[in-house]
Amino acid sequence: MDVTKTIQRAIQETTERMISFRTYMEYALYSPEGGYYQQERTKIGKRGDFYTNASVSSVYGEVLADTLWEMINKLPSTKLAIVEMGGGSGQLSAQILHSLQKTGRLAACVPSLTYVMIEASAYHRVLQEEALLPFRNVVDIQWYKSVDEAKAMWPELRGILLSNELPDAFPVHIVEYRDGSWYEIYVTENNEGDELFAERLGPLSTDGLVDYIKQEGIPPLEGYRTEVNLDSVRWMESIAEWLIEGYALTVDYGYERSVLYTPSRKKGTLLCYKEHTMSENPYEEPGAQDITTHVNFSALIDVAEEKGLETLGFYTQQQFLMQAGILQKLEEHTGGDPFRNEAAKRNRAIRQLIMGDGMGSAFRVLIQGKCVERELACCMPWTLQR
């Protein structure tokens, strides 16, 4: 299956012979005909294209398990669900359930707890089923293809919503300011050069872009280009409405609007990853590389609060993990080969997760709640730069 041909066909079927970049990105990542996330190949870890927190060490899942356990104990409902959205290979959910089981916590909350996986990729659902097989007889685990499908079975959610690097992979619009007006980036077939696709400026495809640009205060500077992730805003609005009582924990890389849309960031944040090599060219080998953009957490916070989902904290990953007790998981070791000693490897992983010049500062953690106690061990005083 070749997603390139799917994209070319989509372009040829339009009157203008072009599609929005958002449509292009959606095909490149999610098309059943060879989209990146639909392909049956390893994407995460040493043999994949990029690392996630969970692929660095199981200690990340252990810290999240501690946090989720505290949240569970603050919820009065007798029937709760942990909903993990976009769980990829299932590595993180397996780490969380293993930690809860090892500490005896999982048995303590069964049968009141259901672990819900929401995953659009058929390939990743298979990987998740394999990863979670050891827990299938211990806790009720359910799979759904979308939030809407899960909502049909759980119309009023009480529990915890968890996502780890999800909204950064939603397809985005790209806008650019030229000659006193905002335009949108479209993709057309390239009749010159080696690449199959080329960009073209066109009118904004939806009024939502006009509203977003105004609300976010994106600077109208000649040549300024940035991404607009309307899908992430709609996603947050949907889950905020869905959650009746409980918490939401969102981990991803991104910034507040005051940082994301600075004049100096005039080329946007879009990046591509293949075999741990980064590029800024999304038109090279569509379907063979991941395409991501930084998340506008301010926009997510605003729409959630409109739906009654209160912000309890917004931190760097370093701040969150240290407050949540990751340093207590350091282990003593007696030397020897540091690359074979399990305790040494674990300690190096902890350092990697909290490093201020790496993952510790690149990732942000957003904690929200509805009809819940505000006090959590992982929450510290904070101020959002709106």
KOLVEX-295782 format. One record per residue: x, y, z of N, C-alpha, C in turn; residue in three letters. Coordinates in steps of 0.2 Angstrom, whole numbers. Layout:
<nodes>
n_u;n_v;n_w;ca_u;ca_v;ca_w;c_u;c_v;c_w;lumvo
X;Y;Z;X;Y;Z;X;Y;Z;ALA $
...
</nodes>
This chain:
<nodes>
n_u;n_v;n_w;ca_u;ca_v;ca_w;c_u;c_v;c_w;lumvo
4;-6;0;0;0;0;4;6;0;MET $
3;11;-4;7;17;-5;3;23;-4;ASP $
4;27;2;0;32;4;1;38;-1;VAL $
7;38;-4;9;43;-9;4;44;-15;THR $
2;38;-17;-3;38;-23;-10;40;-20;LYS $
-12;38;-14;-18;41;-11;-18;48;-10;THR $
-13;51;-8;-12;59;-8;-13;62;-15;ILE $
-9;59;-20;-9;61;-27;-16;61;-29;GLN $
-20;56;-28;-27;55;-30;-31;60;-27;ARG $
-30;61;-21;-34;66;-17;-33;73;-20;ALA $
-27;75;-22;-26;81;-25;-29;82;-32;ILE $
-28;77;-36;-31;77;-43;-39;77;-43;GLN $
-42;75;-38;-49;75;-37;-52;82;-35;GLU $
-48;87;-33;-50;93;-32;-50;98;-38;THR $
-55;103;-38;-55;108;-43;-48;112;-43;THR $
-46;114;-37;-40;118;-37;-33;114;-38;GLU $
-34;107;-38;-28;103;-38;-23;104;-32;ARG $
-26;105;-26;-22;105;-20;-27;104;-14;MET $
-24;101;-9;-27;100;-3;-24;103;3;ILE $
-27;105;9;-24;108;14;-18;104;17;SER $
-13;107;20;-8;103;24;-11;99;29;PHE $
-16;101;32;-20;97;37;-22;90;34;ARG $
-25;90;28;-27;84;25;-21;80;23;THR $
-16;83;20;-10;80;18;-7;76;24;TYR $
-7;79;30;-4;76;36;-8;70;38;MET $
-15;71;38;-19;66;40;-18;60;36;GLU $
-18;60;29;-16;55;25;-10;52;27;TYR $
-4;56;27;2;53;28;3;49;35;ALA $
-1;51;40;0;48;46;-6;42;47;LEU $
-12;43;45;-17;39;47;-21;35;41;TYR $
-19;36;35;-22;33;30;-21;25;30;SER $
-27;21;29;-26;14;29;-22;12;24;PRO $
-21;16;19;-16;14;13;-9;16;14;GLU $
-6;14;20;1;15;21;2;21;25;GLY $
-2;24;29;-1;29;33;4;27;39;GLY $
8;32;41;13;30;46;11;26;52;TYR $
5;28;55;3;25;61;-1;18;60;TYR $
-3;17;54;-6;11;52;-2;6;50;GLN $
5;7;49;9;2;46;11;-3;52;GLN $
12;-9;50;14;-14;55;22;-14;55;GLU $
25;-10;59;32;-9;60;33;-6;66;ARG $
39;-7;69;41;-4;76;42;4;75;THR $
39;8;79;40;15;78;44;18;84;LYS $
43;14;90;46;17;96;52;13;99;ILE $
56;17;102;62;13;105;68;13;100;GLY $
73;9;102;80;9;99;79;7;91;LYS $
74;2;90;73;0;83;68;4;79;ARG $
65;9;82;60;13;79;63;19;77;GLY $
58;24;77;60;31;75;61;36;80;ASP $
58;35;86;59;40;91;58;36;98;PHE $
60;39;104;59;37;110;53;40;114;TYR $
50;37;118;45;40;122;47;39;129;THR $
44;42;134;45;41;141;45;34;143;ASN $
40;31;141;39;24;143;44;19;140;ALA $
47;21;134;52;17;131;59;18;134;SER $
60;23;138;66;25;142;67;20;148;VAL $
62;19;152;62;15;157;55;14;160;SER $
54;8;163;48;6;167;47;11;173;SER $
52;14;175;51;18;181;46;24;180;VAL $
46;26;173;41;31;171;34;29;173;TYR $
32;23;171;26;20;172;24;19;180;GLY $
30;17;183;29;17;191;27;23;194;GLU $
30;29;192;28;35;195;21;37;193;VAL $
19;36;186;12;37;185;7;33;188;LEU $
9;26;190;5;22;193;4;25;200;ALA $
9;27;204;8;30;210;3;36;210;ASP $
4;40;205;-1;46;204;-8;44;203;THR $
-9;39;198;-15;37;197;-19;33;203;LEU $
-15;30;207;-17;27;213;-20;32;218;TRP $
-16;37;219;-18;43;223;-25;46;221;GLU $
-25;47;214;-31;50;211;-37;45;212;MET $
-36;39;211;-42;34;212;-44;34;220;ILE $
-40;35;224;-42;35;231;-45;41;233;ASN $
-45;46;229;-48;53;231;-55;53;227;LYS $
-57;48;223;-63;48;220;-68;43;224;LEU $
-74;46;225;-79;42;229;-83;37;225;PRO $
-83;37;219;-88;33;215;-85;26;215;SER $
-90;21;215;-88;14;216;-86;11;209;THR $
-88;14;204;-86;11;197;-82;16;193;LYS $
-76;15;193;-71;20;190;-68;17;183;LEU $
-65;21;179;-61;19;173;-55;23;173;ALA $
-50;20;171;-44;23;169;-44;23;161;ILE $
-44;28;158;-45;28;151;-38;31;148;VAL $
-35;27;144;-28;29;141;-30;29;133;GLU $
-28;35;131;-29;37;124;-23;37;120;MET $
-23;33;114;-17;33;110;-11;30;113;GLY $
-12;24;116;-7;20;120;-2;17;116;GLY $
-2;18;109;4;15;105;5;7;106;GLY $
11;5;108;12;-2;109;9;-5;115;SER $
7;-1;119;4;-4;126;9;-4;131;GLY $
15;-2;130;21;-2;135;19;2;141;GLN $
17;8;140;15;12;146;10;9;151;LEU $
4;7;147;-1;4;151;1;-3;155;SER $
5;-7;151;8;-13;155;12;-11;161;ALA $
16;-6;160;20;-3;166;16;-1;172;GLN $
11;2;170;6;5;175;3;-1;179;ILE $
0;-6;175;-4;-11;178;1;-16;182;LEU $
7;-17;179;12;-21;183;14;-18;189;HIS $
15;-11;190;16;-8;196;11;-8;201;SER $
5;-7;198;-1;-8;203;-2;-15;205;LEU $
-1;-20;201;-1;-27;203;4;-28;208;GLN $
10;-26;207;16;-28;211;15;-25;218;LYS $
12;-19;219;11;-16;225;5;-18;229;THR $
1;-23;226;-5;-25;228;-11;-20;227;GLY $
-10;-15;224;-15;-10;223;-21;-12;218;ARG $
-19;-16;213;-23;-18;208;-29;-22;211;LEU $
-27;-27;215;-31;-31;218;-36;-27;223;ALA $
-34;-22;226;-38;-18;230;-43;-14;227;ALA $
-42;-13;220;-48;-9;217;-52;-13;212;CYS $
-50;-19;211;-54;-24;207;-60;-26;212;VAL $
-66;-27;209;-69;-26;202;-72;-19;201;PRO $
-70;-14;205;-73;-7;204;-69;-4;198;SER $
-64;-6;196;-60;-3;191;-60;-6;184;LEU $
-60;-2;179;-60;-4;172;-54;0;168;THR $
-50;-4;165;-44;0;161;-47;0;154;TYR $
-48;6;151;-50;7;144;-45;10;140;VAL $
-44;6;134;-39;8;129;-43;11;123;MET $
-41;17;121;-44;20;115;-38;21;110;ILE $
-39;17;104;-33;16;100;-36;16;93;GLU $
-35;20;88;-37;20;81;-34;15;77;ALA $
-27;14;78;-23;9;74;-24;2;76;SER $
-26;-2;71;-28;-9;72;-21;-13;74;ALA $
-16;-10;71;-9;-13;72;-7;-12;79;TYR $
-8;-6;82;-7;-5;89;-11;-8;94;HIS $
-18;-9;92;-22;-13;96;-20;-20;97;ARG $
-17;-23;92;-14;-30;92;-8;-30;97;VAL $
-4;-25;97;2;-24;101;-1;-23;108;LEU $
-6;-19;109;-8;-18;116;-11;-24;119;GLN $
-15;-28;115;-18;-34;118;-12;-39;120;GLU $
-7;-39;116;-1;-44;118;2;-41;124;GLU $
3;-35;125;7;-32;131;2;-33;137;ALA $
-4;-32;136;-9;-33;142;-12;-39;144;LEU $
-9;-44;140;-12;-51;141;-11;-54;148;LEU $
-5;-52;151;-5;-55;158;-10;-52;163;PRO $
-13;-47;161;-18;-43;166;-25;-45;164;PHE $
-26;-48;159;-33;-49;157;-38;-53;162;ARG $
-35;-57;165;-38;-61;170;-38;-58;177;ASN $
-35;-52;178;-35;-48;184;-39;-42;184;VAL $
-40;-38;179;-44;-32;178;-47;-32;172;VAL $
-53;-29;172;-57;-29;165;-54;-23;161;ASP $
-52;-26;155;-48;-21;150;-53;-21;144;ILE $
-54;-15;142;-59;-14;136;-55;-10;131;GLN $
-57;-11;124;-54;-7;119;-59;-4;115;TRP $
-58;2;112;-62;6;108;-58;10;103;TYR $
-61;11;97;-57;14;92;-57;21;92;LYS $
-61;24;96;-62;32;96;-65;34;103;SER $
-64;40;104;-67;43;110;-75;42;110;VAL $
-78;44;104;-85;43;103;-87;36;104;ASP $
-84;31;101;-86;24;102;-86;23;110;GLU $
-81;25;113;-80;24;121;-86;27;124;ALA $
-88;33;122;-93;37;125;-100;34;125;LYS $
-101;30;119;-107;26;118;-108;21;124;ALA $
-102;18;126;-103;13;131;-102;16;138;MET $
-98;22;139;-97;25;145;-100;32;144;TRP $
-106;33;144;-109;40;143;-107;45;148;PRO $
-106;43;154;-104;48;159;-98;45;163;GLU $
-92;48;161;-86;45;164;-84;47;171;LEU $
-83;43;175;-80;44;182;-73;40;182;ARG $
-68;44;183;-61;41;183;-56;45;181;GLY $
-51;43;177;-45;46;175;-44;46;168;ILE $
-43;51;165;-41;51;157;-34;52;157;LEU $
-30;48;153;-23;48;153;-21;48;145;LEU $
-16;53;144;-14;53;137;-6;54;138;SER $
-2;51;134;5;52;134;7;53;127;ASN $
9;59;125;11;61;118;6;59;113;GLU $
0;62;114;-6;61;109;-7;67;105;LEU $
-9;73;108;-11;78;103;-6;81;99;PRO $
1;79;100;6;82;96;6;78;89;ASP $
2;73;88;2;69;82;-5;70;78;ALA $
-9;75;81;-15;76;77;-13;81;71;PHE $
-17;80;66;-15;84;60;-17;91;61;PRO $
-12;95;58;-13;102;59;-14;106;53;VAL $
-17;112;53;-17;117;48;-10;121;49;HIS $
-7;124;43;-2;128;44;-4;135;41;ILE $
-3;140;44;-4;147;42;2;151;41;VAL $
2;156;36;7;160;35;5;167;34;GLU $
8;172;36;7;179;35;11;182;30;TYR $
7;184;24;10;187;18;6;194;16;ARG $
10;199;15;7;205;12;1;207;16;ASP $
1;207;22;-4;210;26;-10;205;28;GLY $
-10;199;26;-15;194;27;-13;187;29;SER $
-17;184;32;-16;177;34;-18;172;28;TRP $
-14;167;26;-15;162;21;-14;156;24;TYR $
-17;151;21;-16;144;23;-11;140;18;GLU $
-7;135;21;-3;131;17;-7;125;14;ILE $
-6;125;7;-9;119;4;-4;115;0;TYR $
-6;109;-1;-1;104;-4;-3;103;-11;VAL $
1;103;-16;-1;101;-23;5;97;-26;THR $
4;94;-32;9;90;-35;14;95;-38;GLU $
20;92;-37;26;96;-39;28;94;-47;ASN $
28;99;-51;30;98;-58;37;100;-59;ASN $
41;102;-54;48;104;-55;52;101;-49;GLU $
58;99;-50;62;96;-45;61;89;-43;GLY $
64;86;-38;64;79;-37;58;77;-32;ASP $
56;82;-28;50;80;-23;43;80;-27;GLU $
39;75;-25;33;74;-28;28;80;-26;LEU $
29;83;-20;24;88;-18;27;95;-17;PHE $
23;100;-18;25;107;-17;20;110;-13;ALA $
22;116;-10;17;120;-6;14;126;-10;GLU $
8;128;-8;5;134;-12;1;137;-6;ARG $
1;144;-7;-3;148;-2;-10;148;-5;LEU $
-15;148;0;-22;149;-2;-26;152;4;GLY $
-32;153;3;-37;156;8;-37;151;14;PRO $
-39;154;20;-40;150;26;-46;146;24;LEU $
-46;139;26;-51;135;24;-57;134;29;SER $
-56;137;35;-61;137;40;-61;143;44;THR $
-67;146;46;-68;151;51;-64;150;57;ASP $
-64;143;59;-60;142;65;-53;144;65;GLY $
-50;145;59;-43;147;59;-43;155;60;LEU $
-48;158;58;-48;165;59;-49;167;67;VAL $
-53;163;70;-55;164;77;-48;162;81;ASP $
-45;157;79;-39;154;83;-34;159;82;TYR $
-32;162;76;-27;167;76;-28;173;80;ILE $
-34;175;80;-36;181;84;-35;180;91;LYS $
-38;174;93;-38;172;101;-31;171;103;GLN $
-27;168;99;-20;166;102;-15;172;101;GLU $
-17;177;97;-13;183;97;-6;181;93;GLY $
-7;177;87;-1;175;83;1;182;80;ILE $
8;183;80;10;190;78;10;190;70;PRO $
7;195;68;6;197;60;12;199;58;PRO $
17;195;57;24;197;54;25;194;48;LEU $
28;198;43;29;196;36;33;189;36;GLU $
30;184;33;33;178;33;32;173;39;GLY $
29;175;44;28;171;50;24;165;48;TYR $
26;159;50;22;153;49;22;149;55;ARG $
16;146;56;15;142;62;9;137;61;THR $
9;132;66;4;127;65;-2;129;69;GLU $
-8;127;67;-14;128;71;-17;121;72;VAL $
-18;118;78;-20;112;80;-27;112;82;ASN $
-32;113;77;-39;113;79;-41;107;82;LEU $
-39;101;80;-41;95;82;-39;94;89;ASP $
-34;96;92;-32;95;99;-37;99;103;SER $
-39;105;101;-44;109;105;-51;105;105;VAL $
-53;102;99;-59;99;99;-59;92;103;ARG $
-53;89;103;-52;83;107;-53;85;115;TRP $
-49;90;117;-50;92;124;-57;94;126;MET $
-60;98;121;-67;99;123;-72;93;124;GLU $
-70;88;120;-74;82;120;-73;78;126;SER $
-67;77;128;-65;73;134;-67;77;141;ILE $
-67;84;140;-69;88;146;-76;87;147;ALA $
-80;87;142;-87;86;142;-89;79;145;GLU $
-85;74;143;-86;67;144;-85;66;152;TRP $
-80;69;155;-78;67;162;-83;71;167;LEU $
-86;67;170;-91;69;175;-88;71;182;ILE $
-84;66;184;-80;66;190;-73;63;189;GLU $
-68;66;191;-62;63;190;-56;68;188;GLY $
-51;65;185;-45;68;184;-43;67;176;TYR $
-39;72;174;-36;71;167;-29;73;168;ALA $
-24;68;165;-17;69;165;-14;69;158;LEU $
-12;74;156;-10;75;149;-2;76;148;THR $
2;72;145;9;73;145;11;74;137;VAL $
14;79;136;16;80;129;21;86;128;ASP $
24;87;123;29;92;122;25;98;119;TYR $
26;104;122;23;110;120;24;116;125;GLY $
20;121;124;21;127;128;15;131;129;TYR $
15;136;133;10;141;134;10;145;127;GLU $
4;148;126;4;152;120;9;158;120;ARG $
11;161;126;15;166;126;22;164;124;SER $
24;158;125;30;155;123;30;152;116;VAL $
25;149;114;24;145;107;24;150;102;LEU $
20;156;103;19;161;97;24;167;98;TYR $
30;166;99;34;172;100;37;174;93;THR $
38;180;92;41;182;85;47;178;83;PRO $
51;176;88;57;172;86;56;165;83;SER $
50;163;85;48;156;82;44;157;76;ARG $
47;160;71;43;162;64;43;156;59;LYS $
46;150;61;45;144;56;41;139;59;LYS $
38;140;65;34;135;68;38;130;72;GLY $
34;124;73;38;119;77;37;112;74;THR $
35;112;67;34;105;64;41;101;63;LEU $
41;95;65;47;91;64;45;84;62;LEU $
49;81;59;48;74;57;54;69;59;CYS $
52;63;61;57;58;64;57;52;60;TYR $
63;49;58;64;43;55;70;40;57;LYS $
70;34;60;76;31;63;80;35;67;GLU $
77;39;71;80;44;76;84;49;73;HIS $
82;51;67;85;56;63;79;62;62;THR $
80;68;64;75;73;63;76;77;57;MET $
70;79;54;70;83;48;65;88;49;SER $
65;93;44;59;98;44;55;97;37;GLU $
56;92;34;53;91;27;48;85;28;ASN $
41;87;28;36;82;29;34;79;22;PRO $
37;81;17;35;79;10;40;73;8;TYR $
45;72;12;50;67;10;47;60;13;GLU $
46;55;8;44;49;10;37;49;15;GLU $
32;52;12;26;52;17;24;44;18;PRO $
22;44;25;20;37;27;26;33;30;GLY $
32;36;29;38;32;31;41;36;37;ALA $
39;42;39;41;46;45;36;49;49;GLN $
37;50;55;32;53;60;32;60;58;ASP $
27;64;59;26;71;59;23;74;65;ILE $
26;78;68;23;81;75;24;88;75;THR $
20;91;80;21;98;81;20;99;89;THR $
22;105;91;22;106;98;14;108;100;HIS $
12;106;106;5;108;108;5;114;111;VAL $
-1;118;110;-3;124;113;-7;122;119;ASN $
-3;122;125;-7;120;131;-12;125;134;PHE $
-10;132;132;-15;137;134;-22;136;131;SER $
-22;134;125;-28;133;121;-32;127;124;ALA $
-28;122;126;-32;116;129;-35;118;136;LEU $
-31;122;140;-33;124;146;-39;128;146;ILE $
-39;133;141;-45;137;141;-52;133;139;ASP $
-51;129;134;-57;126;132;-60;121;137;VAL $
-55;118;141;-57;113;146;-60;117;152;ALA $
-58;123;154;-61;126;159;-68;129;157;GLU $
-69;130;151;-76;132;149;-81;126;150;GLU $
-78;120;150;-82;114;151;-82;111;158;LYS $
-79;115;162;-79;114;169;-73;109;172;GLY $
-68;108;167;-62;104;169;-57;109;172;LEU $
-56;109;178;-52;114;182;-44;112;181;GLU $
-40;117;180;-33;116;180;-30;115;187;THR $
-27;110;188;-24;109;195;-17;110;195;LEU $
-14;109;189;-6;110;189;-4;110;182;GLY $
1;113;180;4;113;173;12;114;174;PHE $
16;109;173;23;108;175;27;106;169;TYR $
34;107;170;38;103;166;38;96;168;THR $
41;91;164;41;84;166;46;84;172;GLN $
51;87;172;56;87;178;52;89;185;GLN $
48;94;184;45;96;190;40;91;193;GLN $
36;89;188;31;84;190;34;77;193;PHE $
39;74;189;42;68;191;45;69;198;LEU $
49;74;199;52;75;206;47;76;211;MET $
42;80;210;37;81;215;33;74;216;GLN $
32;70;211;28;64;212;33;58;215;ALA $
39;60;216;43;55;220;48;50;216;GLY $
50;53;210;54;48;206;61;47;209;ILE $
64;52;213;70;52;216;70;46;221;LEU $
64;45;224;64;39;229;65;32;226;GLN $
65;32;219;65;26;216;72;25;213;LYS $
77;29;215;84;28;214;86;22;218;LEU $
91;18;215;93;12;219;101;12;220;GLU $
103;9;225;110;9;226;113;3;222;GLU $
119;4;220;122;-1;216;130;-1;218;HIS $
133;-7;218;140;-8;220;145;-7;215;THR $
144;-4;209;149;-3;204;148;-9;199;GLY $
154;-11;196;154;-15;191;152;-12;184;GLY $
151;-16;179;149;-13;173;143;-9;173;ASP $
143;-2;172;137;2;173;132;1;168;PRO $
134;-3;162;129;-4;157;126;-11;157;PHE $
128;-15;162;125;-21;163;121;-21;170;ARG $
123;-17;175;120;-17;181;114;-14;181;ASN $
108;-18;183;101;-15;182;100;-9;186;GLU $
103;-9;192;101;-3;196;105;3;193;ALA $
111;3;190;114;8;187;110;10;181;ALA $
107;6;177;103;7;171;97;11;173;LYS $
94;9;178;88;12;181;89;19;183;ARG $
95;20;187;97;27;189;98;32;183;ASN $
101;29;178;103;33;172;96;35;168;ARG $
91;30;168;85;32;165;81;37;169;ALA $
82;37;176;79;42;180;82;49;178;ILE $
88;49;177;92;55;176;89;58;169;ARG $
89;53;164;87;55;157;80;58;157;GLN $
75;55;161;68;58;162;68;65;165;LEU $
72;66;169;72;73;172;77;78;170;ILE $
81;76;166;86;81;164;83;88;161;MET $
86;93;164;83;100;162;85;102;155;GLY $
90;99;152;91;101;145;89;95;140;ASP $
85;91;142;82;85;138;75;84;139;GLY $
73;78;141;66;76;141;63;80;147;MET $
66;81;152;64;85;158;61;91;157;GLY $
64;95;152;61;102;150;57;102;144;SER $
58;97;139;54;96;133;47;95;134;ALA $
46;90;139;39;88;140;35;92;145;PHE $
29;93;144;25;97;149;19;92;152;ARG $
17;93;158;12;89;161;6;93;164;VAL $
1;92;161;-5;96;163;-10;91;167;LEU $
-12;93;173;-16;90;177;-22;94;178;ILE $
-28;90;177;-35;94;178;-39;89;182;GLN $
-45;93;184;-50;89;188;-56;92;188;GLY $
-61;88;189;-68;90;189;-72;86;195;LYS $
-75;90;199;-78;88;205;-73;84;210;CYS $
-67;86;211;-62;82;214;-59;86;219;VAL $
-55;83;224;-50;87;228;-44;90;224;GLU $
-42;96;226;-37;99;222;-30;96;225;ARG $
-30;94;231;-23;92;234;-21;85;231;GLU $
-15;85;228;-12;79;225;-4;80;227;LEU $
-1;74;228;6;74;230;10;77;224;ALA $
8;76;218;12;78;212;11;85;211;CYS $
6;89;214;4;96;212;7;100;217;CYS $
10;105;214;14;111;218;11;117;216;MET $
13;123;219;11;129;217;13;131;210;PRO $
9;134;206;11;135;199;7;141;197;TRP $
10;144;191;7;150;188;7;149;180;THR $
2;150;177;1;149;170;3;156;167;LEU $
7;156;162;8;162;158;3;162;152;GLN $
-2;166;153;-7;166;148;-6;171;143;ARG $
</nodes>
